[in-house]
Amino acid sequence: MLFSPKGRIALMFLKHYAGCSDKKLIEQLNGNLDYQFFCDMSLGFERITNYKIVRQIRCELAGKLDIDRLERSLYAHWKDFIDSPDQVTVDATCYESEVRYPSNQKLLWEAVNWMYRQLKKTCRLLGVKMIRSKYSKWKKRYIGFSKMRRKTKSKRKPLTRALLLILKKFIAFETSLRKDNAITFSVGYYRRIATIKKVHQQQDGYFKTGEKIKDRIVSISKDYLRPIVRGKEVKPVEFGAKVNKLQIDGINFIEYLSFNAFNEGTRLQSTVFKAQSLTHRKLKIIGADAIYATNKNRLFVSKHHIKTDFKRKGKLPRNYQDEKKLKTAITKALGWKAVLVRKKNITISKK
């Protein structure tokens, strides 16, 4: 109870403001009085030594915090500083999680390594002999494989086959141990075992048939992560939560968040309703990428008289030059700018 409810939320804001790890944040909090006042606390001569407290607070807030209600409260506080509440930009992005690139061999080895360590501890407690698996031999082979610059198919295939066999052996032995002995584990243990079983099922099917894996698990510790194909030049695939965001006068609000891939082009109408519920104003201008310019969305914005920067389809009207200036201004405003339209005069103010 070191942090008050206000201080817990403030700590999450402070983490993103400082842009540092949980451990570094606690170190900064111990020596910075401004950080302490912002988090509604005063340590005096005391120091926080539990660096995991940031993660604990984050998990607690994730289960209890109502994001929609929080965003409405924040907008009510910021609305006096917002000049253009009827002008919105929308785009999708990905909040990446800290995870190594999940190749099949890395994923299988992590599962094998975790199972071996857990089974060794369990056998020591029960006084049961550990199953033979040649773990040390395949550990050396995997380390040598991981150091290779070019991991050819002739090297990947036998290693993958061996890791699948070892993992299958460990899963069967772990199941027999739980059946033969009256022993219980934590909820996290059972969840990790279920994740490893699913990993083995997915990887074994892919190794035998080569079919694409649906809902592919990329980390045994973060089983909720899925590959998000973004098509960017630097990172074509990202691992994290995909978010559809709307921006009002430089302030971003979350419209939809999912760890599974989704088409953001279907979220334009809900984005309009979200913006109008926050501002209590009818939306007049919306800027979006070409992926949002579907026929359904075009009919929707035309029906509600909302100006967009969508590329026009069909024959151009007579007053297309004025419309083109407006579309150009909205397109330039995507990002950290706001569009101010007054009759035919168009000005852009940078944030």
C-alpha positions in Angstrom: 0.0 0.0 0.0 3.0 2.3 -0.5 1.3 3.9 -3.6 -2.2 5.4 -3.3 -4.7 4.8 -6.2 -3.8 8.2 -7.6 -0.1 7.4 -7.2 -0.4 4.1 -9.1 -1.9 5.7 -12.1 0.7 8.5 -11.9 3.5 5.9 -11.9 2.2 4.5 -15.2 2.2 8.0 -16.7 5.7 8.6 -15.3 7.1 5.4 -16.8 6.1 6.4 -20.3 7.3 10.0 -19.7 10.7 8.8 -18.5 11.0 6.0 -21.1 13.0 3.7 -18.9 12.8 0.2 -17.5 10.9 -0.7 -14.3 14.2 -1.0 -12.4 15.5 2.3 -13.7 12.2 4.0 -12.9 12.3 2.9 -9.2 15.9 4.1 -9.0 14.9 7.5 -10.4 11.9 7.6 -8.0 14.1 7.0 -5.0 16.3 10.0 -5.7 13.9 12.5 -7.4 11.6 14.5 -5.2 9.6 15.8 -8.1 8.8 12.2 -9.2 7.7 11.4 -5.6 5.4 14.4 -5.4 3.9 13.4 -8.8 3.2 9.9 -7.5 1.5 11.3 -4.4 4.2 10.1 -1.9 7.2 11.1 0.1 9.9 8.5 0.9 12.0 10.6 3.2 15.0 8.5 4.2 13.4 5.3 3.0 14.1 3.6 -0.3 12.1 1.2 -2.5 14.0 -2.0 -3.0 11.3 -4.1 -4.7 11.8 -3.4 -8.5 8.9 -5.7 -9.4 6.4 -3.3 -7.8 5.9 -1.5 -11.2 4.9 -4.7 -12.9 2.6 -5.6 -10.1 0.8 -2.2 -10.3 0.6 -2.5 -14.1 -1.0 -5.9 -13.9 -3.4 -4.7 -11.1 -4.5 -1.7 -13.2 -4.9 -3.8 -16.3 -7.6 -5.8 -14.6 -9.4 -3.0 -13.0 -9.0 0.1 -15.1 -11.8 1.1 -17.4 -10.0 2.8 -20.4 -13.2 4.3 -21.9 -14.2 6.0 -18.6 -10.6 7.2 -18.0 -10.5 8.7 -21.5 -13.7 10.6 -20.9 -12.4 12.0 -17.7 -9.1 13.1 -19.3 -11.0 14.7 -22.2 -13.2 16.6 -19.8 -10.1 17.9 -18.1 -8.4 18.9 -21.4 -11.4 20.2 -23.4 -10.7 23.8 -22.6 -7.3 23.5 -24.3 -8.7 21.8 -27.5 -9.3 24.2 -30.4 -10.8 21.9 -33.0 -12.9 19.1 -31.4 -14.8 18.5 -34.6 -11.6 17.6 -36.6 -10.1 14.1 -36.2 -7.3 12.0 -37.7 -7.3 8.2 -37.4 -4.6 5.6 -37.9 -3.5 2.2 -36.7 -0.3 1.3 -35.0 1.3 -1.5 -33.0 2.6 -1.3 -29.4 5.5 -3.8 -29.6 6.3 -6.1 -26.7 9.8 -7.0 -25.7 10.3 -10.4 -27.3 13.1 -12.0 -29.3 12.4 -12.9 -32.9 10.4 -16.2 -32.5 12.0 -18.8 -34.8 10.7 -22.3 -34.5 13.9 -23.6 -33.0 14.1 -20.8 -30.4 10.5 -21.4 -29.3 11.0 -25.2 -29.1 14.3 -24.9 -27.2 12.7 -22.5 -24.6 9.9 -25.0 -24.1 12.4 -27.9 -23.7 14.6 -25.9 -21.4 11.8 -24.8 -19.1 10.3 -28.3 -18.9 13.7 -29.9 -18.1 14.3 -27.5 -15.2 10.8 -27.9 -13.8 10.9 -31.7 -14.1 14.3 -31.8 -12.4 12.9 -29.8 -9.4 9.8 -31.9 -9.2 11.8 -35.2 -9.3 14.1 -33.9 -6.5 11.1 -33.1 -4.3 9.3 -36.4 -4.9 12.5 -38.5 -4.8 11.9 -39.9 -8.3 14.5 -40.6 -10.9 14.7 -38.2 -13.7 13.9 -39.5 -17.2 16.7 -40.0 -19.7 16.6 -37.4 -22.5 20.2 -36.6 -23.6 19.5 -33.0 -22.7 23.1 -32.0 -22.4 23.9 -33.3 -25.9 21.1 -31.3 -27.5 21.9 -28.3 -25.5 25.4 -28.2 -27.0 24.0 -28.8 -30.4 21.5 -25.9 -30.0 24.2 -23.5 -28.8 26.3 -24.4 -31.8 23.3 -24.0 -34.1 22.4 -20.5 -32.6 26.0 -19.3 -33.3 25.7 -20.1 -37.0 25.4 -17.2 -39.3 23.6 -19.1 -42.0 21.1 -21.6 -40.6 20.4 -23.8 -43.6 17.5 -26.3 -44.0 19.8 -29.2 -43.5 20.8 -27.9 -40.1 17.3 -26.8 -39.0 15.4 -29.9 -39.9 17.2 -32.5 -37.7 17.4 -30.1 -34.7 13.7 -29.3 -35.0 12.8 -33.1 -35.2 15.0 -33.8 -32.1 13.5 -30.9 -30.0 9.9 -32.1 -30.9 10.7 -35.6 -29.7 12.3 -34.4 -26.5 9.5 -32.1 -25.8 6.9 -34.9 -26.4 8.9 -37.1 -24.0 8.9 -34.4 -21.3 5.2 -33.7 -21.6 4.3 -37.4 -21.2 6.6 -37.7 -18.2 5.2 -34.6 -16.6 1.6 -35.9 -17.1 2.5 -39.3 -15.5 4.2 -37.6 -12.5 1.0 -35.6 -11.7 -1.2 -38.7 -12.1 1.0 -41.0 -9.9 1.7 -38.4 -7.2 -0.6 -36.2 -5.2 1.1 -32.9 -5.9 -0.4 -29.5 -6.8 1.2 -26.6 -8.5 0.5 -22.9 -9.0 -2.0 -21.5 -11.6 1.0 -20.1 -13.5 2.5 -23.5 -13.8 -0.6 -25.1 -15.2 -1.0 -22.2 -17.7 2.6 -22.6 -18.8 2.2 -26.4 -19.3 -0.9 -25.8 -21.4 0.9 -23.3 -23.5 3.8 -25.7 -24.1 1.5 -28.4 -25.1 -0.2 -26.1 -27.6 3.3 -25.1 -28.9 4.2 -28.7 -29.4 0.9 -29.4 -31.2 1.4 -26.4 -33.5 5.1 -27.0 -34.3 4.6 -30.8 -34.8 1.8 -30.2 -37.3 3.8 -27.6 -39.1 6.9 -29.8 -39.3 5.0 -32.8 -40.7 2.6 -31.0 -43.1 4.0 -27.5 -43.6 0.5 -25.9 -43.3 0.2 -22.4 -42.0 -0.2 -22.2 -38.2 -3.4 -20.5 -37.0 -3.1 -18.3 -33.9 0.6 -19.1 -33.7 2.2 -18.8 -30.2 5.5 -16.9 -30.4 6.5 -16.9 -26.7 5.8 -19.4 -23.9 5.9 -16.6 -21.3 3.6 -14.3 -23.3 1.1 -16.7 -24.8 -1.2 -13.9 -25.8 1.1 -12.4 -28.4 0.4 -13.0 -32.1 2.4 -12.0 -35.2 1.0 -8.7 -36.6 2.0 -8.3 -40.3 2.4 -4.5 -40.9 4.3 -4.5 -44.2 6.8 -1.9 -43.1 10.2 -1.7 -44.7 12.2 -2.0 -41.4 9.9 -4.4 -39.6 7.4 -6.4 -41.8 6.1 -8.3 -38.8 5.6 -6.9 -35.3 4.7 -8.6 -32.0 2.4 -6.8 -29.7 -1.0 -5.1 -29.4 -2.5 -3.6 -32.6 -4.3 -0.4 -31.8 -6.7 1.8 -33.8 -6.3 5.4 -32.5 -8.0 8.6 -33.1 -6.3 12.0 -32.6 -8.1 15.2 -31.5 -5.9 18.3 -31.7 -2.7 16.3 -31.1 -4.1 14.1 -28.3 -4.5 10.4 -29.0 -7.3 8.2 -27.7 -7.6 4.4 -28.1 -10.6 3.3 -30.1 -9.8 -0.4 -30.3 -7.0 -2.7 -29.0 -6.4 -6.3 -29.8 -3.5 -8.7 -29.7 -4.9 -10.4 -32.9 -4.6 -8.8 -36.3 -7.6 -6.9 -37.6 -8.5 -4.7 -40.5 -8.5 -1.1 -39.3 -10.6 -0.1 -42.4 -13.7 -1.6 -40.7 -13.2 0.7 -37.7 -14.0 4.1 -39.2 -17.6 4.3 -38.2 -16.9 3.3 -34.6 -14.1 5.9 -34.6 -16.6 8.6 -35.6 -19.0 7.5 -32.8 -16.2 7.4 -30.3 -15.0 10.9 -31.2 -18.5 12.3 -31.0 -19.1 10.6 -27.6 -16.0 12.2 -26.3 -16.4 15.7 -27.6 -20.3 15.9 -27.7 -19.8 17.7 -31.1 -20.7 16.6 -34.6 -17.7 15.5 -36.5 -17.0 17.7 -39.6 -13.5 16.6 -40.8 -11.7 13.3 -40.6 -8.3 12.4 -42.0 -7.4 8.7 -42.7 -5.2 6.5 -44.8 -6.3 4.9 -48.1 -7.2 1.6 -46.3 -10.2 3.4 -44.7 -11.6 4.5 -48.0 -13.9 1.6 -48.6 -17.3 2.0 -50.4 -19.1 1.4 -47.1 -17.1 4.1 -45.3 -17.5 6.5 -48.3 -21.3 6.2 -48.1 -21.2 6.7 -44.3 -19.2 9.9 -44.4 -21.2 11.3 -47.3 -24.5 10.6 -45.5 -23.2 12.4 -42.4 -21.6 15.3 -44.4 -18.1 14.6 -43.1 -15.1 15.9 -45.1 -12.3 13.4 -45.8 -9.1 13.2 -47.8 -10.2 10.1 -49.6 -9.2 9.9 -53.3 -12.4 10.7 -55.3 -13.8 8.0 -57.5 -15.6 8.7 -60.9 -15.9 11.9 -62.7 -14.5 15.1 -61.1 -16.9 17.9 -60.2 -16.6 21.5 -61.3 -15.5 22.8 -57.9 -12.8 20.0 -57.6 -9.9 22.5 -57.1 -11.4 23.8 -53.8 -12.1 20.2 -52.7 -8.5 19.2 -53.7 -7.1 21.9 -51.5 -9.1 20.7 -48.6 -8.0 17.1 -49.2 -4.4 18.1 -49.4 -4.6 20.0 -46.2 -6.2 17.1 -44.4 -3.6 14.7 -45.8 -0.8 17.0 -44.5 -2.5 17.2 -41.2 -2.1 13.4 -40.6 0.2 13.1 -37.6 0.8 15.9 -35.2 -1.1 18.7 -37.0 -4.6 20.2 -36.9 -6.6 21.5 -39.8 -8.5 24.7 -39.5 -11.0 25.3 -42.2 -12.9 28.6 -42.5 -15.0 28.8 -45.6 -12.5 28.6 -48.5 -9.4 29.8 -46.6 -7.4 26.9 -45.4 -4.6 27.2 -42.8 -2.6 24.5 -41.0 -1.4 25.0 -37.5 1.5 22.8 -36.3 1.5 21.3 -32.8 
